[in-house]
Structures are given as structure tokens and as C-alpha cells.
Amino acid sequence: MSGNDLKGWTRRRLMHTLGGAAGLVAMAPLSACSGRTRSGSDGTADEQPLAIPPLEQGLKIDGERQFDLTLQSGEKTFGGDRLSSTIGINAPYLGPTLQLRRGERVRFDVQNELQESATIHWHGFELPAVADGGPHQLIRPGERWSPSFEVRQRASLYWYHSHLHRGAGPQVYAGLAAPIYIRDDEEDRLDLPSEYGVDDIPLIVQDRILGGSGQLVYPQGMHARMMGVRGDRIFVNGTENAVFDAQTGQLRLRLLNGSNARFYDFALDGNQSMQLIASDGGLLDRPHAVRSVRLAPGERAQIVIDLSEGRPLRLVARSAENEMGMMGGGMMGRGMMDRGNGRDRSSQMFRILDIRPAGSTRTAALPERLATLATLDPSLAVRTRRFVLDMGMMGGGMTINGQTMDMDVINERVPVGQWEIWEIANASMMAHPFHIHNVQFRVIDRDGRSPPPMETGFKDTVVVNPREQVRVLLRFEENTDPDLPYMYHCHILEHEDAGMMGQFTVVRN
């Protein structure tokens, strides 16, 4: 956030520090909305039906699919009966799922009714820089922003969220984020589970900190700046202790790590197999049987779960450690679930979603082939660029190639249509998810090793572990602008806000 906006935002939401800890800024209460979680007399939390964002398909007008979006202040109960102020899109908290179709033109009329400036970034999209929704497309209070562009992406789960310069962290935390579905003919032919809200469900997984009175707290101390903001309560589509009553034998879950900084290893309790079918930018070549799926902030994955036996299942997530010098690997043992807050205290195992099937039923097998992916050919690249991520101590020195984000500096100029290899090296002792705007890339290798199944398809965000180097192959196919840039940055939002971000333009040769 710019200085005046940030001061105003925090001043309006200032509350007593949490548990006596210094440096915590919270959002003050206003009034109630859905999503309440109450504690029963036995100390357990009430189960809540999973909230599913409303599906918004817009209106087709003059050859464009048009959407009206309003950024608005809201209020929500996160725990107990106390209220927290929030922000959302056409809603008090979060926003609708936008459904688009590949090849069509879309237009968004985004009205900012907040008392602070904001942006809306279309995460994962290939589009003109003027429509990207990054820090340069500022929407001031009372103003309207109306980007339009052609939908070029493959069918998959994407999302839209705040990308305010130095203020993305608090705005996303307060609720300025929501999913996007893109459909296309290629996926339609596969007959995958695709009935929204029935057998095709978006799951926006977010962790939050609640104060003693149940109010939402956004910390701004040194630890939050260094490690990113990580809460100890899990909300899925804004719901805590979420339950979904399934009516079908197969369930497609579209997982979005919408947290500011926390990494997750998703799995079924009992270590049952899931079918991984898609990553950030669309379907993989075939279904992959997996026991767990790791997602960093900004990453997405799609899994299909077999419910044909009619047995209840629980989706859980272990929080992969990302402290300085540590990066957890694999799933840890499952302990007794603390139902009061949805987590296992001993192993940081979080309860994500309880799935209750209607009964046993027969299901069709998934297709053996999902998508045809071009052979990965690094020899196409005519240039290699190197990006070194680093972070200083005491919350300062968040850099890429030794530079911190400067809105007035273009760090790279990339020719349109040119295949390149981008080497992303991590000089720090903490993992960073690296996101590149305006492209879906392919992962070549990690320190020379072939990528795992999750990274064999198209990606827009890739994790770079401590002291590791990841190479990706990419090409910006169109949408040139010599002056207006796109971003590349760490998707731990507090790192992005602190300067671990750079700018590039796509230019004609």
C-alpha cells in the first residue's frame, strides 16, 4: 500500500495486541455475515457446510462477456460472536467464481467502493500489460477500471486477487481474492466431473490468526515480514471445519493455496490415493496416482477423489515447514485431530474438508490420456536469464538479483515470441514460490533433476527451495508494450510487499 493508504487502513482496524505480543495490527469489527463457527459445550467446534462461491458467468454484450465487479468493505465472524472488518468482491469476504471460456473476449468493470486504493490481478493469464492488474493499474477509491482482453489460457483453475504495491498482503488477507474457472472444448470432450458445486468444487485454502475475542488479526512485526503471515486456523472458502455432502461417486477438487505464506501438503486421511489431473495452467498429460500434493502460495492443483465405496473421507493438509534453514519433506505422521481449531497440535496437520458421500455408487474410470503436451525442448531457447532470490536479516533486504522492487525501474526487456530459459536460484535459507506474470511456462529441471508429475504441465508459479536452482522454459507470445511492465516476484505476499519483485516489458524485436 502507498504510505497514506496503509496508515489509514491500519488505523481504522487497530485493536489491542494479541496475547500481549507487540506489533500486531488487526481489523476492527463491524457487523455479522455468514461463516460463523461456534464452540460447543464439549469444546469442539461446530461443523459447517462448505461455502461454495457463487458462479458468475457475466453477460454477453456486443461480442464480449462482461462482468460487473465491486470491491467493497464487509464484515464476517471468524470465531465466536465477535466481528471482523473484511473486504471482498461483490461480497463481504472473497468473491464469486468467474467462469470464462477460452477464445472469447471478456470485459471487467471493476468499481472500487473501498476507502483505500486497490488492484485486481488476473493470476495466470496471458493478456496486455495494461489489463494485467499489477501495481501500475491502481484503482483509487470511487474509481472504475475496465480492462478487456481475449481469454488465451487452457481450461483450468486461476484466480484474481489484490496486487497493490506494498499492500497485497493485508488486502488478500482481508479477503480480496476469488477463483476463476476457464473452460475449453478440449477439456469438455473428456467428460470429467464438471458440474459446478456438485462434483466440481473450488477450495480456497487460507490460514488466519484470530485474537482472543475471535477477531481477525494481521501481524506486522519483524517475524511476519521475514517468514510471511501464517495463521493457526484454517478456512476453506471462508468456512472453518468445513463439511461437503457429496451426491456423486467422483469428486473433482480444485485446490488453491490462497494463503499469504503457508505451504501445504494435501492428502486424504489414511493415506489413500488421489488422482492428480491438473496443475496451475491446465490438464496434465494423464492422471497421476498420488498420496499427497504440495502447494505453495499461489499454486493450484486439481485432484479427483473416488467416493464409490460410500465411506466418509477427510482431506487434510500438513503444513510444510518453511522456517529459515528448514523445508519439510513428505507427509508426517497423523496425530489426533484437534476439532476445536481443525489442526493436529503435534504435527501441524490441518483439517481441510470432511466429505460425506450419499452412499456407494458405480463410477466411470478417468480417461487414460488427458492432454497432449508438446515435448519439452530446451534447445529452442535463444537466451538464458538468471534470477537470484535473497533476503537479508531482520526483515530487510528482500531482493532479486540484488535489487529491491522499484516502480520506476524496468529490470528486463524480453523480445516477444522468443524462447528463453529462466534460471531461478535461491540464495536464501527459505523456500520461495516464484510467480511470472503473462505466461504459462514448463519446468525443465531442479538442480538438474527432472520435475515431479505436479510440474510436468503448465505452470505460472514454481517453488525454489533453499540453495536450489530451477530452470523453466517460456515464451511470451504476444501483447507487447515498451513502457508498461509485468511482474515477477515471490508469492509469499509479505516478501512481495517488502521488495522481492522485479519488472519486465515484452517488446518487439
N, C-alpha and C positions, 0 to 999 in steps of 0.2 A: 504494500500500500504506500502511496505517497504520504509524506510526513503528516499533513493536516488530516487526511482521511484516517490514517492509522490511529492518531491521537484521539480523534473524535469517536472512532469505533470502540476503542478500548475504554474510553472514559464513560461511554454510555453503558458499558457492560461490566464495569468494575464491581467486584464483590470482595468479601473478606477472603483472605488467603486460605487455601485448602490445608487443613490439618496443621496450621502454623507454618507451612513452608512458604518461603519468600519467593516473589517473582511470578506468582500465578495470577493470570487475568482471566476472569470468567464472564460469561454473558448473563446479564441480569434477567429475571423472569418477567414475562408479560402475561399471557393467558393460555388456556389449555388447548390441546389438539389431540389427534389420535396417537397411538403408540405407547400408551401408559403401561407400565409394569408395576404391579403391586406385590408386596411381600405378604405371604400368608402367615397364619399363627404359628406354623411349624418351621418358619424361617426359610421356606422355599419360595421361589418366585413363581408367579402365575405364568403358565404357558400362554402364548399369544398367537393367534392366527397370523401367518406370514402376510405382511402388507405387500401387495404387488402393485407397482406403479401403474397408473392408468396408461393405456396405449393411445398415443396421439398420432394420427395419420395425416393431419393437415387437410387443406382444401386445394383441389386442382383448379387453378385460375390462370387463364392466358398462357397455358403450356408450362406453368411452374406449379410445383407443390408448395403451398405457402403455410407457414406456421406463425402463430402469434404467441410470443413468449414474454412473460413479465417477471422481472427479478423483484422479489417482494420480501418484506420483513414478515416474520411469523413467530410462532411460539409452539413449544412442544414440551411434554413431560417425558423425561428420560428415565427417571426413577422416583418412586414415591409420588407425592402430590404436588411437588414444587415445580415451577415452570421455568423454562429457559427460553431466551430470545434466540431466534434462528433466522436463516434466510433460505429462500428456495426459489424455484422456477414454477410459476402457476400453482404454487402450493406453499404451505408454511415451511416445509423442510424437504429437501431433494426436489424432484420434479418428475414429469411424465416421461415414459419411454417413447422416443420419437421413432417412427417406422418410415424408412426411406427405401427406395428401390434403385439399384444400380442403373445408370444411364439416364435417369431423369434429372431435370433441373429443379432445384429447391431454392426457396427464399425464406429467410427468417426475419421477422420484425421483432426485435428484442427491445422491450421498453424497460428502462431502469427506474423503478419506483423506490429504490433504496435511498438512504441518506448518505451514501458513500459511492464512490466510483467502483466500477466492476468491469470485468471482461467475461466473454464466453468463448472458450476454445473448443474446437471440434477435434477431439483427440483421435489420432489415427487416420485423419482424412488427407487426401491429396487435393489441394484447392489453391486458388490465388492467394498470395500473401495478404492482400487487403481484406480477405474474408477469414483468415486463419483464427482470429480471436485471441492472439497473443497480447503481450503488454502494450503494443502500439495501437491496438484497436480499443482504446479506452471508451467506456460508456459512462458518462458523467450523470449524476442524479438528474432525473427528469428528461434525459435524452433517449433517443431511439437509434438503434443500429440495425441496418437492414442488409446483411450480406446475402449474395446469391451465387450459386455455382452448380456445376454438374457433379452428380454423385459418381465417382470413379472406383470406389472401393468394392472389393469382393464381399459377398454376403458374410456377415459376422456380427459380433458384439463390439460396439465402440462406445464412447461416452463423451459428454460435454460438461465442462467444469470451468471454474474461475482460473484465470491465468494472470491475475493482477500483479504487476511488478511489486515485489516485496510484500505482497499481501495475499498470495494464493493460499498459503497455509491456513490462516484464520478463516478465509471465506469458504474454502472447501469444508473445513471442519464444522462451520456453522450451517452447512447444508447446500452449498451452491454446486451441485453435481447431479447427474442423472444419466441413464443409459440411452444408447441409440442402437436400434436393430436396422441392419441393411439386408434386404432380400435380393436374390437374383435368380435367373432361370436355371443356372447350373445346379444350385442347391435344391430348388423346387423339384427337380426331376428325381431326387434321391429318396423322397418320401421319408425324410427324417421327422422325428417329433417336432411339430412346428405350430401347434395351436397355443397362442399366447395365453399365459395364465392357467393353462390346463395341463399340457405336457411339455411346455417350453417356458422356463421360468428364469427371469434375471435375478441374480443375487448380488446386491451391492454390499460388500462386507466392509464394515468400518469399526474401528475401536474408538472409544471415547472415555474421558475422565469425568466422573461426577463428584461434586463436592458432597460434604456431609448432609446437606439438605436435598440432594438429588439434582442439583443444578449442573449444567454443562460447564466445564472448566477448560480453557485453552491456556496452557502454561507458556511463559515466555522467558524462562530462566536460561542459564547457560547450558544445562543438560538438554533442554528441549532444542536449543539451537544446534548443539553438536550431534545429538542422536536422533533428532526429529521427535515430534509429538506422538507418543504411544500411550493409549489408554488401556485400562484393565477390564472394561466392559465392552462386549461385542453387540453390535446392532446390524441386522441384515434388512435392507430396505427400510431402515429406521425402526425395526422390530427387535426387541430383546427376547430371548428364549422362544424363538420362532418355531411354529409347527405348520406343516403343509399336509392337507388331506388329499392324497393322490387318488385319481379315478382311473388311471391307465397303468398298463404293465411296464411301460418305459417312461422315464422322466429325463428330459434334457435340461440340465442346469448350466446356465451361462454365468460363470463366476467372474466378478470384477473386484479386484483389490482396490477399493476406494479409500483406503486408509492413508493418512499423511505419511507414515514412515514404517509401519509394521509389516514384516514379511510373514507369510503363512504357508504351511504345508497342509493342504486339504486332503482328507481321507475319509473313508467310511469306518465308523467304529466297528472293531472286529477284523480290520484289515482286509475287507472284501475288495474284490476287483471292480474297477470302473473302466469305462471305455472313453478314452480321450479322443475327441474328434476335431477340435479346432483350437487355434491359438489366437493371438491378437488380430491378425489380418485375414482370418478365414479358415476354411477346412484344411485339414492335413491330407496327405495322400491316402491314408487308410485309418481305420480305428486302431488305437493302441491300447492294449490292456495295461492298466497302471494301478498301483496301490496308493499312490499319493501324487499330488500336483502342487508344486511350489509356485507361488505368485508373489512378486514384489509390488509395491505401489505402482499403479498404472497398468499393470499387466492383466490380461484376460485369458480365460480358457473355457472350453465347453466340454462337459462330460455327459455321458448317458449312463443312467443307473437302471439296472434290471430289478423290477418290482414284482416279477411274475409269480414268485412264491408267496406273496401276500404278507411277508414279515416286515414289521416296522424297522426302519433304518435311521441311523443318526449320522449326519455329516458333521465332522469335527475338523478342527484345524489346530495343529501345533504351531506356536509362534516360533519361527526360525530365528535364533539369536542373531543379532546384528550389532552387538556391542563392539567396542574397539578391540581389535585383535581376535575376535571370535566370529565364526559364521557357522551356525549349526548345520549338521548334515543328516538327512534322513529323519524318519519318524522316531520319536522317543516312546518309551512305554506309556500306556494309557493308565491313568490313575482313576480314582473315584471322582466323578464329576460333581463340582460344587454347583448345585442347581440354583442357588441364590444369585450367582452372578455369571453362570454359564461357562465356568472355566475350572480346570484342574489346577489347584494351587501348586502342587508339587512339580508339575511338568509343563505348566503354561499351555495346557490343552484346552482349547475353547470349544464350546458347543456352538455350532453354526445353525443347524436346522434338523429338526425331527421330522421324518417323513412317515406318514401313516397310510399305507395302501388300503384300498377298499376291500381287497380280497385277492386270491390267486387268479391269474388270468394268463392266457397264452399271448406271446409277443412275437413279432417278426424279427428276424435277425437283421442287424445293421448291414448295409452294403459292404462288400469286401473292398471296394475302391470308392473313395470319396471325391478326390480332386486330382487333376493332372497338374503336377508341379514341374516346371522346367528344371532340367538338370542344372545344378549349381556349378557355375563355371567361373572361377576367379580370374581366369586368363582374359576375360572380357575387359577387366579393369585397365584403364589407361593411366590412373593415378592412385596413389595411396596417401591418405591424410591421417595424421596421428593426433589423438586427443588424450591428454593425461589428466586424470581426476585426482585432486588432492584437497586436503583440509588441514588447516592449522589447528593449534590447540586453543582452548578457552573460547571456542565458538567463533573464531575468526579465520580468515584465510581460505574460504571455500572457493576453489579455483578450478579452471580448466586451462591447461597449458600455461599455468602460472598467472592467468588473468581472471579477475572477477568481472561479473556482468556489468557492462556499461551500455546504456541505451543508445549512446551516440557512436558506438564503435561496431563496425561490421568486421567480424573475425575471419570469415571465409567467404569467398565468392566461387560458386560452383557452376560450371557450364551445364546448360540444360542438355539432356539426352546422353550424358557421358557416364559410362560405368566407372565406379570408383570403389575402392576398398577403404573403409574407415576402421582404423585400429583404435580401440578404446582401451587404455591402460589405466589401472587403478593403483596409484602410488600411496594410497592411504591404508589404514588398518580396519576399514569398514566397507561393506558392500554397498554399491550404488546402482540403482536402476537407471540406465541411460536412455532417454527418450529423444527421438529425432522427429521433428515436425515434417509434414508434407511428403511422407514416404512410407512404404512398407518394404522392409529390407529382408535379406536372408542371412542367417548366421553361418559363417564359413567354419570357424573353429574357436575353441577356447584353449589357449596355450598350446595350439597345435592338435588338440583332440577334437574329434567330430562331435557335433552338438547332440544332445539327447532328443528323443521324439518331440518333446514340447517345443523345441527350437528348430525343427526341420521345415516348418512352413513359413508364412509371412509374419513379420514382427515389426512393431514400432517402438518397443521398449525392451531392453535387454539388461540383465543383471551382470555387473562386472564385480567379481569377488576381490577381496584384498590381494594385492600383488599379482593380479591376473591380467591377461590381455585377451580381449575378444575382438575378432575380425568379422565385419559384416560387409556384404556386397549390396550396393544400392545404385539407383539411377533416378534422378528427378526428370520426369518425362515431359512436363510442360509447365505452364504458369510461371513465366519469367517476370522479374521486376528488379531493375538495377538498384533501386533505392530502399524498398520496403523488405525487411528481413523476416525469416523464420527463426525458430529457436532450436537449440539442442541443449539438454540440461539433465541434471539428476532429478528423478521424480520423487525423491524424498522432499516434500514440499518446503520444509524448513531449510534444506540445503539450497534449493532453487531460490528461495527468498533471500538467502544470505549470499548469493552470488555465484553458485556453481551452475552457470548457464552462459551460453555464447550465442552469437547471431550469425546467420549466413543468408546470403541472397542467391537466388538462382538466376543466372544471366545467360544471354545468348553468346555463342562462341564468337 
